[in-house]
Amino acid sequence: MTKPSTILIVQQTLIRASTRFSDDKKAALRQAIATESNPNAKWVLEQTLENAEIAEKTQHPTCDDTGIPHILLKVGGTKSVSAEVEE
């Protein structure tokens, strides 16, 4: 794997992870909204689902938790990853 292809894969993965909820997660939110009796809790669930839908449509990050995606990159014992940021 080349450096440019690794950068592209990490970039695409990070964008996907930060802009999309899985279908089962969206379904769980819809189910929770349908059964939630507390108006405040229901509102939070609705806002979370709306946030997910907007994020996927606009490719802007969701705010599922802290809004900061994290990556764990496993490269093997004989490889290294530079801390330099490339444009």
N, CA, C and O atoms as a Tinker XYZ file with bonds, in Angstrom:
   348  protein
     1  N      0.838000   -1.163000    0.000000    73     2
     2  CA     0.000000    0.000000    0.000000    64     1     3
     3  C      0.895000    1.242000    0.000000    63     2     4     5
     4  O      1.837000    1.351000    0.784000    81     3
     5  N      0.583000    2.146000   -0.874000    73     3     6
     6  CA     1.389000    3.365000   -0.985000    64     5     7
     7  C      0.931000    4.412000    0.032000    63     6     8     9
     8  O     -0.169000    4.323000    0.578000    81     7
     9  N      1.777000    5.388000    0.274000    73     7    10
    10  CA     1.434000    6.461000    1.205000    64     9    11
    11  C      0.194000    7.226000    0.741000    63    10    12    13
    12  O     -0.706000    7.470000    1.545000    81    11
    13  N      0.124000    7.614000   -0.549000    73    11    14
    14  CA    -1.084000    8.325000   -1.003000    64    13    15
    15  C     -2.358000    7.487000   -0.856000    63    14    16    17
    16  O     -3.407000    8.020000   -0.495000    81    15
    17  N     -2.276000    6.189000   -1.130000    73    15    18
    18  CA    -3.484000    5.370000   -1.004000    64    17    19
    19  C     -3.873000    5.193000    0.462000    63    18    20    21
    20  O     -5.061000    5.122000    0.775000    81    19
    21  N     -2.905000    5.120000    1.357000    73    19    22
    22  CA    -3.194000    5.032000    2.789000    64    21    23
    23  C     -3.865000    6.308000    3.268000    63    22    24    25
    24  O     -4.837000    6.257000    4.023000    81    23
    25  N     -3.359000    7.441000    2.838000    73    23    26
    26  CA    -3.950000    8.727000    3.216000    64    25    27
    27  C     -5.388000    8.807000    2.720000    63    26    28    29
    28  O     -6.272000    9.245000    3.457000    81    27
    29  N     -5.633000    8.392000    1.485000    73    27    30
    30  CA    -6.977000    8.437000    0.919000    64    29    31
    31  C     -7.929000    7.524000    1.691000    63    30    32    33
    32  O     -9.055000    7.920000    1.989000    81    31
    33  N     -7.492000    6.318000    2.014000    73    31    34
    34  CA    -8.341000    5.380000    2.747000    64    33    35
    35  C     -8.675000    5.917000    4.138000    63    34    36    37
    36  O     -9.824000    5.843000    4.573000    81    35
    37  N     -7.679000    6.453000    4.832000    73    35    38
    38  CA    -7.923000    7.023000    6.158000    64    37    39
    39  C     -8.871000    8.213000    6.053000    63    38    40    41
    40  O     -9.782000    8.358000    6.868000    81    39
    41  N     -8.660000    9.059000    5.059000    73    39    42
    42  CA    -9.519000   10.228000    4.857000    64    41    43
    43  C    -10.964000    9.792000    4.613000    63    42    44    45
    44  O    -11.882000   10.319000    5.242000    81    43
    45  N    -11.170000    8.849000    3.720000    73    43    46
    46  CA   -12.521000    8.394000    3.400000    64    45    47
    47  C    -13.184000    7.732000    4.611000    63    46    48    49
    48  O    -14.374000    7.924000    4.859000    81    47
    49  N    -12.407000    6.956000    5.354000    73    47    50
    50  CA   -12.944000    6.283000    6.530000    64    49    51
    51  C    -13.345000    7.286000    7.598000    63    50    52    53
    52  O    -14.404000    7.150000    8.211000    81    51
    53  N    -12.520000    8.282000    7.824000    73    51    54
    54  CA   -12.816000    9.300000    8.825000    64    53    55
    55  C    -14.062000   10.098000    8.444000    63    54    56    57
    56  O    -14.903000   10.381000    9.297000    81    55
    57  N    -14.181000   10.455000    7.186000    73    55    58
    58  CA   -15.361000   11.192000    6.729000    64    57    59
    59  C    -16.612000   10.348000    6.902000    63    58    60    61
    60  O    -17.639000   10.837000    7.373000    81    59
    61  N    -16.526000    9.091000    6.523000    73    59    62
    62  CA   -17.693000    8.207000    6.657000    64    61    63
    63  C    -18.075000    8.024000    8.123000    63    62    64    65
    64  O    -19.253000    8.088000    8.476000    81    63
    65  N    -17.084000    7.796000    8.968000    73    63    66
    66  CA   -17.361000    7.575000   10.387000    64    65    67
    67  C    -17.942000    8.808000   11.062000    63    66    68    69
    68  O    -18.725000    8.689000   12.004000    81    67
    69  N    -17.569000    9.975000   10.595000    73    67    70
    70  CA   -18.019000   11.195000   11.269000    64    69    71
    71  C    -19.280000   11.796000   10.664000    63    70    72    73
    72  O    -19.817000   12.764000   11.202000    81    71
    73  N    -19.763000   11.240000    9.553000    73    71    74
    74  CA   -20.940000   11.823000    8.906000    64    73    75
    75  C    -22.107000   10.862000    8.773000    63    74    76    77
    76  O    -23.144000   11.231000    8.221000    81    75
    77  N    -21.966000    9.636000    9.266000    73    75    78
    78  CA   -23.045000    8.659000    9.079000    64    77    79
    79  C    -23.282000    7.830000   10.331000    63    78    80    81
    80  O    -22.346000    7.388000   10.996000    81    79
    81  N    -24.566000    7.631000   10.635000    73    79    82
    82  CA   -24.964000    6.652000   11.636000    64    81    83
    83  C    -25.305000    5.385000   10.865000    63    82    84    85
    84  O    -25.780000    5.463000    9.732000    81    83
    85  N    -25.074000    4.247000   11.446000    73    83    86
    86  CA   -25.448000    2.990000   10.792000    64    85    87
    87  C    -26.975000    2.905000   10.730000    63    86    88    89
    88  O    -27.680000    3.549000   11.508000    81    87
    89  N    -27.470000    2.097000    9.788000    73    87    90
    90  CA   -28.916000    1.953000    9.627000    64    89    91
    91  C    -29.564000    1.418000   10.899000    63    90    92    93
    92  O    -30.662000    1.841000   11.262000    81    91
    93  N    -28.884000    0.482000   11.586000    73    91    94
    94  CA   -29.471000   -0.064000   12.812000    64    93    95
    95  C    -29.517000    0.986000   13.925000    63    94    96    97
    96  O    -30.429000    0.968000   14.751000    81    95
    97  N    -28.560000    1.884000   13.953000    73    95    98
    98  CA   -28.572000    2.946000   14.952000    64    97    99
    99  C    -29.708000    3.929000   14.676000    63    98   100   101
   100  O    -30.386000    4.373000   15.602000    81    99
   101  N    -29.916000    4.269000   13.398000    73    99   102
   102  CA   -31.035000    5.155000   13.061000    64   101   103
   103  C    -32.369000    4.475000   13.364000    63   102   104   105
   104  O    -33.302000    5.124000   13.835000    81   103
   105  N    -32.463000    3.179000   13.097000    73   103   106
   106  CA   -33.695000    2.437000   13.398000    64   105   107
   107  C    -33.951000    2.404000   14.906000    63   106   108   109
   108  O    -35.093000    2.532000   15.348000    81   107
   109  N    -32.895000    2.234000   15.687000    73   107   110
   110  CA   -33.037000    2.230000   17.145000    64   109   111
   111  C    -33.504000    3.599000   17.638000    63   110   112   113
   112  O    -34.334000    3.674000   18.544000    81   111
   113  N    -32.989000    4.673000   17.061000    73   111   114
   114  CA   -33.440000    6.008000   17.434000    64   113   115
   115  C    -34.914000    6.204000   17.089000    63   114   116   117
   116  O    -35.666000    6.765000   17.885000    81   115
   117  N    -35.329000    5.748000   15.911000    73   115   118
   118  CA   -36.741000    5.876000   15.513000    64   117   119
   119  C    -37.646000    5.091000   16.472000    63   118   120   121
   120  O    -38.719000    5.562000   16.851000    81   119
   121  N    -37.205000    3.901000   16.853000    73   119   122
   122  CA   -37.976000    3.078000   17.784000    64   121   123
   123  C    -38.063000    3.765000   19.146000    63   122   124   125
   124  O    -39.127000    3.796000   19.765000    81   123
   125  N    -36.942000    4.312000   19.606000    73   123   126
   126  CA   -36.928000    5.007000   20.896000    64   125   127
   127  C    -37.836000    6.239000   20.862000    63   126   128   129
   128  O    -38.533000    6.524000   21.836000    81   127
   129  N    -37.829000    6.961000   19.754000    73   127   130
   130  CA   -38.699000    8.132000   19.610000    64   129   131
   131  C    -40.169000    7.705000   19.686000    63   130   132   133
   132  O    -40.984000    8.361000   20.335000    81   131
   133  N    -40.489000    6.611000   19.025000    73   131   134
   134  CA   -41.873000    6.131000   18.989000    64   133   135
   135  C    -42.377000    5.692000   20.363000    63   134   136   137
   136  O    -43.575000    5.779000   20.632000    81   135
   137  N    -41.496000    5.229000   21.224000    73   135   138
   138  CA   -41.928000    4.695000   22.514000    64   137   139
   139  C    -41.620000    5.600000   23.711000    63   138   140   141
   140  O    -42.070000    5.327000   24.824000    81   139
   141  N    -40.866000    6.659000   23.492000    73   139   142
   142  CA   -40.471000    7.532000   24.603000    64   141   143
   143  C    -41.648000    8.388000   25.065000    63   142   144   145
   144  O    -42.312000    9.033000   24.253000    81   143
   145  N    -41.900000    8.388000   26.371000    73   143   146
   146  CA   -43.012000    9.166000   26.908000    64   145   147
   147  C    -42.569000   10.510000   27.506000    63   146   148   149
   148  O    -43.383000   11.422000   27.649000    81   147
   149  N    -41.306000   10.630000   27.848000    73   147   150
   150  CA   -40.800000   11.876000   28.414000    64   149   151
   151  C    -40.548000   12.867000   27.273000    63   150   152   153
   152  O    -39.738000   12.584000   26.391000    81   151
   153  N    -41.218000   14.007000   27.272000    73   151   154
   154  CA   -41.071000   14.966000   26.170000    64   153   155
   155  C    -39.644000   15.468000   25.975000    63   154   156   157
   156  O    -39.202000   15.662000   24.842000    81   155
   157  N    -38.929000   15.676000   27.065000    73   155   158
   158  CA   -37.555000   16.166000   26.943000    64   157   159
   159  C    -36.640000   15.107000   26.341000    63   158   160   161
   160  O    -35.815000   15.405000   25.477000    81   159
   161  N    -36.790000   13.883000   26.800000    73   159   162
   162  CA   -35.975000   12.786000   26.264000    64   161   163
   163  C    -36.317000   12.542000   24.796000    63   162   164   165
   164  O    -35.432000   12.292000   23.977000    81   163
   165  N    -37.609000   12.617000   24.471000    73   163   166
   166  CA   -38.037000   12.427000   23.080000    64   165   167
   167  C    -37.428000   13.507000   22.185000    63   166   168   169
   168  O    -36.982000   13.221000   21.074000    81   167
   169  N    -37.411000   14.746000   22.674000    73   167   170
   170  CA   -36.837000   15.846000   21.904000    64   169   171
   171  C    -35.352000   15.589000   21.627000    63   170   172   173
   172  O    -34.884000   15.812000   20.510000    81   171
   173  N    -34.619000   15.126000   22.627000    73   171   174
   174  CA   -33.191000   14.839000   22.445000    64   173   175
   175  C    -33.004000   13.747000   21.395000    63   174   176   177
   176  O    -32.129000   13.860000   20.536000    81   175
   177  N    -33.805000   12.705000   21.454000    73   175   178
   178  CA   -33.719000   11.626000   20.460000    64   177   179
   179  C    -34.034000   12.153000   19.062000    63   178   180   181
   180  O    -33.351000   11.804000   18.099000    81   179
   181  N    -35.048000   12.980000   18.949000    73   179   182
   182  CA   -35.407000   13.567000   17.650000    64   181   183
   183  C    -34.276000   14.436000   17.108000    63   182   184   185
   184  O    -33.970000   14.388000   15.917000    81   183
   185  N    -33.661000   15.222000   17.972000    73   183   186
   186  CA   -32.556000   16.082000   17.546000    64   185   187
   187  C    -31.352000   15.249000   17.108000    63   186   188   189
   188  O    -30.667000   15.596000   16.146000    81   187
   189  N    -31.103000   14.164000   17.810000    73   187   190
   190  CA   -29.987000   13.281000   17.451000    64   189   191
   191  C    -30.217000   12.663000   16.079000    63   190   192   193
   192  O    -29.303000   12.605000   15.257000    81   191
   193  N    -31.439000   12.203000   15.835000    73   191   194
   194  CA   -31.752000   11.616000   14.530000    64   193   195
   195  C    -31.677000   12.675000   13.430000    63   194   196   197
   196  O    -31.132000   12.419000   12.357000    81   195
   197  N    -32.215000   13.845000   13.692000    73   195   198
   198  CA   -32.148000   14.923000   12.697000    64   197   199
   199  C    -30.694000   15.293000   12.397000    63   198   200   201
   200  O    -30.334000   15.510000   11.240000    81   199
   201  N    -29.874000   15.362000   13.419000    73   199   202
   202  CA   -28.453000   15.654000   13.265000    64   201   203
   203  C    -27.796000   14.616000   12.353000    63   202   204   205
   204  O    -27.020000   14.963000   11.463000    81   203
   205  N    -28.111000   13.350000   12.582000    73   203   206
   206  CA   -27.534000   12.277000   11.766000    64   205   207
   207  C    -27.956000   12.405000   10.305000    63   206   208   209
   208  O    -27.140000   12.232000    9.400000    81   207
   209  N    -29.216000   12.706000   10.082000    73   207   210
   210  CA   -29.710000   12.839000    8.710000    64   209   211
   211  C    -29.082000   14.040000    8.002000    63   210   212   213
   212  O    -28.723000   13.954000    6.827000    81   211
   213  N    -28.953000   15.146000    8.709000    73   211   214
   214  CA   -28.325000   16.337000    8.120000    64   213   215
   215  C    -26.852000   16.077000    7.838000    63   214   216   217
   216  O    -26.347000   16.448000    6.779000    81   215
   217  N    -26.162000   15.445000    8.775000    73   215   218
   218  CA   -24.734000   15.160000    8.603000    64   217   219
   219  C    -24.485000   14.291000    7.375000    63   218   220   221
   220  O    -23.558000   14.538000    6.603000    81   219
   221  N    -25.319000   13.277000    7.206000    73   219   222
   222  CA   -25.138000   12.395000    6.045000    64   221   223
   223  C    -25.416000   13.141000    4.745000    63   222   224   225
   224  O    -24.705000   12.953000    3.758000    81   223
   225  N    -26.430000   13.972000    4.739000    73   223   226
   226  CA   -26.800000   14.710000    3.535000    64   225   227
   227  C    -25.752000   15.760000    3.166000    63   226   228   229
   228  O    -25.425000   15.925000    1.991000    81   227
   229  N    -25.228000   16.467000    4.165000    73   227   230
   230  CA   -24.318000   17.582000    3.907000    64   229   231
   231  C    -22.838000   17.213000    4.012000    63   230   232   233
   232  O    -21.971000   18.012000    3.660000    81   231
   233  N    -22.549000   15.996000    4.499000    73   231   234
   234  CA   -21.174000   15.542000    4.721000    64   233   235
   235  C    -20.449000   16.385000    5.770000    63   234   236   237
   236  O    -19.233000   16.565000    5.702000    81   235
   237  N    -21.213000   16.902000    6.745000    73   235   238
   238  CA   -20.644000   17.590000    7.900000    64   237   239
   239  C    -20.671000   16.617000    9.078000    63   238   240   241
   240  O    -21.567000   15.776000    9.148000    81   239
   241  N    -19.737000   16.706000    9.984000    73   239   242
   242  CA   -19.679000   15.740000   11.090000    64   241   243
   243  C    -20.912000   15.775000   11.986000    63   242   244   245
   244  O    -21.495000   16.830000   12.237000    81   243
   245  N    -21.291000   14.590000   12.460000    73   243   246
   246  CA   -22.347000   14.497000   13.450000    64   245   247
   247  C    -21.786000   14.882000   14.811000    63   246   248   249
   248  O    -20.574000   14.988000   14.999000    81   247
   249  N    -22.677000   15.083000   15.728000    73   247   250
   250  CA   -22.265000   15.371000   17.099000    64   249   251
   251  C    -22.825000   14.265000   17.982000    63   250   252   253
   252  O    -23.554000   14.539000   18.936000    81   251
   253  N    -22.491000   13.027000   17.673000    73   251   254
   254  CA   -23.018000   11.858000   18.363000    64   253   255
   255  C    -22.559000   11.805000   19.807000    63   254   256   257
   256  O    -23.330000   11.429000   20.689000    81   255
   257  N    -21.333000   12.172000   20.056000    73   255   258
   258  CA   -20.787000   12.133000   21.408000    64   257   259
   259  C    -20.117000   13.478000   21.643000    63   258   260   261
   260  O    -20.773000   14.452000   22.012000    81   259
   261  N    -18.832000   13.524000   21.432000    73   259   262
   262  CA   -18.123000   14.792000   21.569000    64   261   263
   263  C    -17.991000   15.488000   20.230000    63   262   264   265
   264  O    -17.599000   16.654000   20.177000    81   263
   265  N    -18.315000   14.792000   19.140000    73   263   266
   266  CA   -18.158000   15.368000   17.823000    64   265   267
   267  C    -16.745000   15.260000   17.292000    63   266   268   269
   268  O    -16.442000   15.767000   16.212000    81   267
   269  N    -15.877000   14.600000   18.045000    73   267   270
   270  CA   -14.486000   14.457000   17.623000    64   269   271
   271  C    -14.220000   12.988000   17.306000    63   270   272   273
   272  O    -14.152000   12.164000   18.217000    81   271
   273  N    -14.070000   12.651000   16.027000    73   271   274
   274  CA   -13.767000   11.263000   15.686000    64   273   275
   275  C    -12.327000   10.905000   16.064000    63   274   276   277
   276  O    -11.430000   11.746000   16.021000    81   275
   277  N    -12.136000    9.667000   16.426000    73   275   278
   278  CA   -10.814000    9.165000   16.784000    64   277   279
   279  C    -10.459000    7.998000   15.866000    63   278   280   281
   280  O    -11.327000    7.224000   15.461000    81   279
   281  N     -9.176000    7.883000   15.547000    73   279   282
   282  CA    -8.706000    6.803000   14.680000    64   281   283
   283  C     -7.627000    6.030000   15.398000    63   282   284   285
   284  O     -6.725000    6.609000   16.003000    81   283
   285  N     -7.727000    4.711000   15.325000    73   283   286
   286  CA    -6.665000    3.844000   15.787000    64   285   287
   287  C     -6.101000    3.174000   14.541000    63   286   288   289
   288  O     -6.804000    2.438000   13.848000    81   287
   289  N     -4.842000    3.430000   14.266000    73   287   290
   290  CA    -4.205000    2.916000   13.061000    64   289   291
   291  C     -3.187000    1.862000   13.452000    63   290   292   293
   292  O     -2.190000    2.165000   14.107000    81   291
   293  N     -3.437000    0.624000   13.051000    73   291   294
   294  CA    -2.528000   -0.481000   13.346000    64   293   295
   295  C     -1.668000   -0.719000   12.111000    63   294   296   297
   296  O     -2.185000   -1.089000   11.057000    81   295
   297  N     -0.360000   -0.508000   12.232000    73   295   298
   298  CA     0.510000   -0.573000   11.059000    64   297   299
   299  C      1.525000   -1.711000   11.122000    63   298   300   301
   300  O      2.200000   -1.972000   10.126000    81   299
   301  N      1.654000   -2.384000   12.234000    73   299   302
   302  CA     2.612000   -3.485000   12.331000    64   301   303
   303  C      3.895000   -3.058000   13.018000    63   302   304   305
   304  O      4.172000   -1.867000   13.165000    81   303
   305  N      4.674000   -4.045000   13.437000    73   303   306
   306  CA     5.862000   -3.805000   14.237000    64   305   307
   307  C      7.028000   -3.158000   13.522000    63   306   308   309
   308  O      7.872000   -2.540000   14.171000    81   307
   309  N      7.105000   -3.280000   12.202000    73   307   310
   310  CA     8.256000   -2.734000   11.473000    64   309   311
   311  C      7.922000   -1.459000   10.716000    63   310   312   313
   312  O      8.748000   -0.967000    9.947000    81   311
   313  N      6.736000   -0.921000   10.916000    73   311   314
   314  CA     6.303000    0.283000   10.207000    64   313   315
   315  C      6.196000    1.452000   11.184000    63   314   316   317
   316  O      6.164000    1.263000   12.400000    81   315
   317  N      6.144000    2.652000   10.634000    73   315   318
   318  CA     5.951000    3.837000   11.462000    64   317   319
   319  C      5.017000    4.799000   10.744000    63   318   320   321
   320  O      4.836000    4.730000    9.528000    81   319
   321  N      4.432000    5.693000   11.523000    73   319   322
   322  CA     3.535000    6.696000   10.978000    64   321   323
   323  C      4.051000    8.050000   11.391000    63   322   324   325
   324  O      4.273000    8.297000   12.576000    81   323
   325  N      4.245000    8.928000   10.435000    73   323   326
   326  CA     4.727000   10.272000   10.703000    64   325   327
   327  C      3.617000   11.136000   11.284000    63   326   328   329
   328  O      2.445000   10.941000   10.962000    81   327
   329  N      3.972000   12.072000   12.122000    73   327   330
   330  CA     3.007000   13.004000   12.681000    64   329   331
   331  C      2.785000   14.213000   11.772000    63   330   332   333
   332  O      2.000000   15.102000   12.102000    81   331
   333  N      3.471000   14.246000   10.634000    73   331   334
   334  CA     3.315000   15.360000    9.706000    64   333   335
   335  C      1.929000   15.323000    9.067000    63   334   336   337
   336  O      1.436000   14.258000    8.694000    81   335
   337  N      1.323000   16.470000    8.948000    73   335   338
   338  CA     0.019000   16.590000    8.316000    64   337   339
   339  C      0.239000   17.042000    6.883000    63   338   340   341
   340  O      0.975000   17.992000    6.618000    81   339
   341  N     -0.418000   16.337000    5.960000    73   339   342
   342  CA    -0.284000   16.689000    4.553000    64   341   343
   343  C     -1.590000   17.280000    4.052000    63   342   344   345
   344  O     -2.674000   16.886000    4.483000    81   343
   345  N     -1.474000   18.215000    3.151000    73   343   346
   346  CA    -2.649000   18.828000    2.524000    64   345   347
   347  C     -3.153000   17.945000    1.419000    63   346   348
   348  O     -4.139000   18.280000    0.762000    81   347
